[in-house]
Amino acid sequence: MKKNIWLWNHYATDMYINRGGRHYWFAENLIKQGYRATVFGANTYHNKNKYIDTGKKKYATDSINNIPFVFVKTTVALGNGIDRIKNMGLFYFNLFSVAKAYSKLEGKPDVILASSVHPLTMVAGIQIAKKLKIPCICEVRDLWPEAIFSFNKVKKDSVLGRILTTGEHWIYKNADSLIFTKEGDVDYIKEKKWDTVQGGNIDLKKCYYINNGVDLDAFLKSTQDSIINDADLTDDKFNVVYAGAIRPVNNVGNILDAAVLLKEHTDIQFLIYGDGNQQTVLQQRAIDEGLSNVKMKGYINKQFIPYILSKSSVNILNYSQSQYNWARGNSSNKLFEYMASGKPIISTVKMGYCILEKYKCGLSLGKGTPEELAETILFIKNMPKEQYEEMGRNARRGAKDFDFNVLTGKLINVLESV
């Protein structure tokens, strides 16, 4: 049994504050099962001008709910410019001295789990694990740099694009095991012909799939304990709920377009929770167009999301059809919260490895047009009661497969295999 596990995630500081999230829940469940698990993250908060003071040291420590956290010193980063590159670079460089110092105090780990989003965490994991003569598992939560290419921020065939792809290949080759959060991400390695079957140097036997998920017990408890005073959630209307970021990739304007088409259906209302760089524009649009059936609720503390979703009639997974490759599946945290709420789900994109289809808990749209979304909302609203409730029961049953108790069991299998 590999007892001492280090979990690295640059943005784990937000999990420390929110008392939840992928590596928080992994650590919590690993500790329950007899492991020592420590979460490492930056001392800064993502896209906030806030940080945890490390004093004159390169790291600080704290423990929350018996989970040890190590905060690695870096610089504040707002947005995606030079400051963010500096933030990532300092996190990478400081990990080396922090890992050395912390292992002297608390003992050498048996395994490092180094998680993206950005690749430098995984690069550091591989390099430091080699120095410590232990295995490193690299967890790929976003196919980086493919995600950058899909947003046209960098051209795939540019010099920088080729450098990033070469670095990605190096990570996959040198990791002792790979965890992907989308079921179809292994297809990417096959498409690149990097797998050993096609003459490459990556053994697909070391690749594993562990999606994101939900802490079901905590979710259900929050529906009872964290109640928000919102009259729109307690009336008799059919509540179409979206909860999440309001950015171009989320295409929330599409929901407003559907709301225009359903304006005459006065028993349907659209409740949109979240913020982002398009929130103000869409809020003004709803006012200008007199969309009284749309309520832009703004930012909401995560603790209230379970209660809000429990009061929905249907939950919307709303994405741009063109700004991401959906063929490999979905690992959105929102999906599993929606499933846990026990309500039907509509996805505005048809994804590969579709979880909604697998569990029969929702409907996916072929084109994702406002007309198609409006028609599907009406279809679910007018379903026979038994059919509607069965879809909700399927969602709740499916969520059990993505409960972090179950996902941690899958992680343990990977930990013990390296």
N, C-alpha and C positions, 0 to 999 in steps of 0.2 A: 504493500500500500504506500503510495507516494503521499506523505503526510503534509508537507509544507508547500503550499501553492501560492505563487504570486500572480495576481491578475492586473494587467496593465491596460489602462484606457486613459488617454490624454484628458478626456472630458468627464472623468469619474467624479470630479468635484461637484457637479450638478446632482449626481446620485447621492452624494453625502448630504447635501442640503435637502433633497426631495425624499430621502429615506426610501429610495426605491430605484429600480432600473436594472438592466441586464446583469452587470457585474456585482452590484449590491446583492441581488437575489441569488446569484450563483454563490457568492461568498457566504451568505446567510445559510443557504442549504448545505454547502460543503461543511461548514462548521457544525451544523446539526448532525452530520454524518461522520464526525470524528476527524475531519481534516483541519489543518491550520490554513486559513486563507487570508491574504492581505491584499488590499486594493490600492494600486498606485495611480495617481492622476496628477495633473498640473495643479499648481496652487492658485491658478486663475479660474474665473468662471467664464464659460463660453459666451462671447459677445457682450460681456458686461465689464464695466470699469470697476471691478471688485476683485479682491484676491485675499488669500489667507497668508498672513504675515509669517515668513520663515525666519525672521530675525537676521542674524549674521550667518545662518546655516543655509545649505542648499536644499533643505527639506524641513518639513514639519510633520508631526504625527498627531493623530487623534483616533479615538475609538467611538463608534456609535452602534448601539445594539450589539455589542461584543464583536463588531467587525473592525479590525484595524485598518486605518487609512494612512497612506503616506503621500504628502503633497510636495511635488517636485517644483522647485523654484523656476519660474520663467517670467516673461513680461506680459502685460495686459495686451489683448488683441481685440480690436473692434473692426468688424467687417472682414473682407477677404484680401486685403492688400499686403504691403510689406510687413506691417506689424504682425499679421498672422503668420507669415513665413518665419519671422524672427521668433515668435512664440513657439512654433513647432520645432525650430532648430535648437533653441535653448533647452526645451524639454528633452530632446534627443541627447544632447551633449551632457546635460546634468544627470541623466539617468545612470551614466557610467559610475560617477563618483557616489551617487546616492545608493545605488545597488551594492557597491563595495562597502560603504559605511553601514548600511542597514543590515547586511548579511553578517557583519562582525558582531553587531548587537543582538540580533534575533536569530541568527543561524542561516545557513545557506538553504535556499529553496530546493525542492526536489524537481519542480517543473515551473517554467515561466509560461503563462498564457499572455501573449502580446496581441492586443486587439487594435485594428484600424479604427477610426476612419482613415486618417492619413498614414502613409506607409512607414514613416520614420520610427514609429513605435515598434513596428514589427522588425525593422532593420536592427534597432537597438536590442530587441529581445533575442534575436539570433546571435548577434555578436557577444552580448553579455553572457548568454547561456553557454556559448562555446568557451569563454574564459572560466566559467564556473564548472564546466564539464557536466552540464545537465541538459536535458532536452528542452526545446522551445516549441510550443504550439502557436502558430499564427492564425488569428481569427480575422477573416475578411468579411467585414460588414457592409462594404460597398466595393464594387469592382473599380478600383482606382488604378489606372487613370481613365478607364472607359467612361466613368461618370463625367469627367472633365471634358472628354471628347464629345460626349452627347450634348453638352451645353455650349459647344463651340468656343470654349475658353482657350483651348489649345488644339492645334491641328494634329491629327493622328500621325501624319507623315512628316511633321516638322522635326527639327533636330531635338527640341525639348520633348516632343511626343515620343520619339524613338528612345530617348534616354529614360523616360518614365516607364515605358513598356519593358525595357531591358531590366530596370530595377525591380519591376513587378515579377518578372520571370525569375530573377535571382532569389527573391523572397520565397516564391513557391518551391523552388528547387532546394533551398537550404533549410526550410522549416522541417522539423521532425514530423509534424502533422499539420494539416490544414483544416480549419473549421469554416464553412461557408454558411451564411444565414439565409440564403435563398436556395431552394432545392435545385434549381437549374444552373447554379453558378459553376458547377463542375463542367457543364457543357462548354463554358468559355475556354477551359484548358484544352478540350478536344478541338474546338474551333481553331485555336492557335497551333494545334498539332504539337503541343508541348508534352503530351502524355507518352509513356514508354511504348504503348501499343503502336503508336504512329512514329516511333523512332526518337521521341523526345526523352527528357530526363526527369519527368515527374510521374511518380507511381500513384495512380488514382486510388490505390488501396489505403493511402495515408490521408485521403480526403474524406471529410465527414460533413453532414448537414445537421445543424442545430439552429432552428429559427429563433426569432424573438418570441416573446410570450407575455404572460401575465401572472401575477401572484393572485390566484383566485380567491384565497381566503381574505387577503387584504382588500381586494376589489369589492367583494360582497360585504365586508364589514364597513367599508366607506360608504356604500349605498345607504346604510342605516345611520352612520355616525356623522358623516360630513355632508350635511344637507344645506343647500343654498336657497335663500329666499328669493324665488323668481316665479312670479305669477304665471308666466308663459308656460312653465313646466307643469302646472297643476290644473290648467283648464282642460276642456274636452276636445281640443283641436287635435288634428293629425299632425304630429310634430316631426318634421324632416330636419334631422340634426347633422351638422358638420362640426367637428371639433378638431382643430389642428392649425397648422401654420397657414398664413394667407400670403403666399408668394406666387410668382409666375408658374412654377412647376405644379402647384396645387390647383391652378385654374379655377379659382372660386367664382370668378365672373360667370362661369358656365352655370353655376347654381342660380345666380340671379337671373340669367337668361331663361332658365326653366321656371323660375318664380313668376316671370312676366307672363308666360304661357298659362300658368295656373292661377292667375290673379283673380279670376271669377269664382274659383273654388274657395269660398271664404272660410271653409272648415279646415283648410290646410295652411300651416305656417312654417316658415323656414327659420330655424334658429342656428346662427353661425357663431361659434365660439372660437376665439383665437386671435392672434395678431400677426403682423408681418408688414412688409413694405408695400403691400397693396390694400391694406385695411382702410386707410383714410379715403382712398379713391373710390373703393366699392361702397363705403358708408355714404359718401356724398352722392354716388350714383343712385343708391336706394332712395335717398331723399328726393333727388331731382326727378326721378321717374315715378314717385309716389307709390313705391312698393311697400305698402302697409303690411304685406304678408311676409316681409323679410325683417328679421331682428338681428342686427349686427351687435353681438354681445361683448366683443373685445376680449382682452386677456382674461383668463380664468385660472385660478390656482389649480394645479393638478389634483389636489385632494378632492375637489368637487366633481371631477369628470365622471367617476362611477355613478354618482347620483344623477347627474344630467343625462347620461346615456340610459339609465334605468327608466327615465321618463320620456324617452323618445318613442316614436312609432316606427321609424326607419332611420338607419344611420348611413351616411354617404361617405364612401371612399372616393374622393374627387381628385383626379390627376389629369395632367396634360397628356394627350395621346402621343405627342411628338418629342417631348423633351427628356425621355428616358426609355431605355430598352426594357419593356415589361415581359419579354418572352421567358425570362428565367424565374419569374415568380415575384412574390411580395414578402418583405420582412418588416413591414410597417408595424410599430408598436400599436398604432391606432386600430389596426385590423383586429388584434387580439383583445383589446379593450371593448371594441364593438361586439365581438363574439361573446365575451363574458357578460355583456349586458342582456343577452338573451333576446335580442331584437333582430329582425331581418336587416340585411345589408345590401346596398346597391354600390357597385364599383363602376365608375365611368370609363374604365379601360378593361379590356379582356386580356387577362394575363396568362402566361404559361404556368403550368403546375398550379392551377387555380384552386385555392383553398375553399373558396365559396362553392365551387362546383363539387369538390370532393366531399364536403360536409352538407351540401344542399341547404346552405344557410343564407343564401342571397342570390342576386342576379348580377351578371356582368353585361355591360353594354358593348356592342360591336363597334359603333362609331363614336359614341359618347356625346352626341349632339344634344342641345337643349331640348329638342323635340323628343328624342329617345328617352332622355332622363325624365321629362315630364310624364310621358306615357307610362314609364316603368313605375314611377311614384303612384300614379293612379291605379296601375295594375295591382300593386301590393295593397294599396288602400282598399280596393274593392274585392280582394281575395275572400273566399269563404273563411270564416273565423278559424276553423280547424286547420286549414292549410297555412294560414298566417301564423298561428301558434306553433305549428309543427316546425316551420322554418326557424322560429325563435328558439325552440327546444334544441334543434340541430346545432344552432350557433353555440348555445351553452355547452352542449355535449362536446362539440369540437374544441372549445376553449380548454377543456380538461386535458387534451393532448398537448397543449402548449402552456400548461401550468409549470411554474419553475421547479416544482418538485420533480416533474417528469423530465424537464430539460436538463436539470442537474444530474439526473441519472445517466443521461446520454453523455454529458460532459465527463463524468467519472469514467465511463468506458473509454473515452479518448485519453484521459489522464493516465489510466492504468495500462494503456497500450503502447505508450512511447518509451 
